[in-house]
């Protein structure tokens, strides 16, 4: 059973930054693409960013392009989401996801508010 554990969420003011981490265990991490999703209260879960197994190919949703950066450290079995210039509409629970194993983390809350 794949285990994904997110961390790094919190309360931040508009324009601020946060870095989310997702630590994976019980998989050969470096062979899998990984994704970050988010779900705001009352809304559908939406894809934020994806990174391929070796970290070369990255894709972003239009609403985060230029502000968020996905990266990974396969030696640490961890994928990151650097979030800059945060906006109130970025408030959501952020989840990491392994599409090959259909595994989700428990999520971490990000709240952007003054």
C-alpha positions as CSV (number, residue, x, y, z in Angstrom):
1,X,0.0,0.0,0.0
2,X,1.5,3.3,-1.1
3,X,1.7,5.9,1.6
4,X,1.7,9.7,0.8
5,X,2.0,12.3,3.5
6,X,1.7,16.0,2.8
7,X,3.0,18.8,4.9
8,X,3.7,22.5,4.8
9,X,0.2,24.0,4.6
10,X,-0.9,26.9,6.8
11,X,-2.2,30.4,6.9
12,X,-0.5,33.0,4.7
13,X,-1.3,36.5,3.7
14,X,-2.1,37.4,0.0
15,X,1.2,37.7,-1.9
16,X,2.9,35.3,0.4
17,X,4.6,31.9,-0.2
18,X,4.4,28.4,1.0
19,X,6.2,25.2,0.1
20,X,4.2,21.9,0.3
21,X,5.9,18.6,0.6
22,X,4.7,15.1,-0.1
23,X,6.7,12.2,1.3
24,X,6.1,8.8,-0.3
25,X,6.8,5.4,1.1
26,X,6.3,1.8,0.0
27,X,6.9,2.6,-3.7
28,X,9.9,2.9,-5.9
29,X,9.3,6.6,-6.0
30,X,11.6,7.5,-8.9
31,X,9.6,5.4,-11.4
32,X,6.3,7.3,-11.0
33,X,4.9,10.6,-12.2
34,X,3.3,12.6,-9.4
35,X,0.5,15.2,-9.2
36,X,-0.7,17.9,-6.9
37,X,-4.5,18.5,-6.8
38,X,-6.5,20.9,-4.7
39,X,-10.1,21.1,-3.5
40,X,-11.7,24.2,-2.2
41,X,-14.8,24.1,0.0
42,X,-17.9,23.2,-2.1
43,X,-15.9,22.8,-5.3
44,X,-14.6,19.9,-7.4
45,X,-11.1,18.6,-6.9
46,X,-8.8,20.1,-9.6
47,X,-5.4,19.3,-11.0
48,X,-2.7,21.9,-10.1
49,X,0.5,20.4,-11.4
50,X,2.2,17.2,-12.6
51,X,5.8,16.1,-12.8
52,X,7.2,13.1,-14.6
53,X,9.3,10.4,-13.0
54,X,12.6,12.1,-13.5
55,X,11.4,15.6,-13.0
56,X,12.1,16.8,-16.5
57,X,8.5,17.3,-17.8
58,X,6.2,19.5,-15.8
59,X,2.7,20.7,-16.5
60,X,0.6,23.3,-14.7
61,X,-3.0,24.4,-14.6
62,X,-3.4,27.9,-16.2
63,X,-4.5,29.4,-12.8
64,X,-1.1,28.7,-11.2
65,X,1.3,29.2,-14.2
66,X,4.1,31.5,-13.3
67,X,3.3,31.3,-9.5
68,X,3.7,27.7,-8.6
69,X,6.6,25.3,-9.2
70,X,6.5,21.5,-8.9
71,X,9.7,19.6,-8.2
72,X,10.9,16.4,-6.8
73,X,13.9,14.8,-5.0
74,X,13.9,11.1,-5.8
75,X,16.6,10.5,-3.3
76,X,14.3,11.7,-0.6
77,X,11.1,10.2,-2.1
78,X,9.5,13.6,-1.9
79,X,7.6,15.9,-4.3
80,X,7.3,19.6,-3.6
81,X,5.0,22.4,-4.6
82,X,6.5,25.9,-4.2
83,X,3.6,28.4,-4.2
84,X,4.4,32.1,-4.6
85,X,2.2,35.2,-4.9
86,X,-0.6,33.3,-3.2
87,X,-4.1,34.6,-3.7
88,X,-7.3,34.1,-1.6
89,X,-8.7,31.9,-4.4
90,X,-5.8,29.5,-3.8
91,X,-7.4,28.6,-0.5
92,X,-8.0,24.8,-0.6
93,X,-6.9,21.5,0.7
94,X,-3.9,20.4,-1.4
95,X,-3.4,16.7,-2.1
96,X,-0.6,14.8,-3.7
97,X,-1.5,11.8,-5.9
98,X,0.2,8.9,-7.6
99,X,-1.7,8.2,-10.8
100,X,-0.1,4.9,-11.5
101,X,-1.1,3.5,-8.1
102,X,-4.3,5.6,-7.7
103,X,-3.1,6.7,-4.3
104,X,-3.9,9.9,-2.5
105,X,-2.4,11.6,0.5
106,X,-4.5,12.9,3.4
107,X,-4.2,16.6,2.3
108,X,-2.9,19.7,3.8
109,X,-4.9,22.9,4.3
110,X,-3.7,26.1,2.6
111,X,-5.5,29.3,3.7
112,X,-4.7,32.6,2.0
113,X,-6.2,35.5,4.0
114,X,-5.4,38.9,5.4
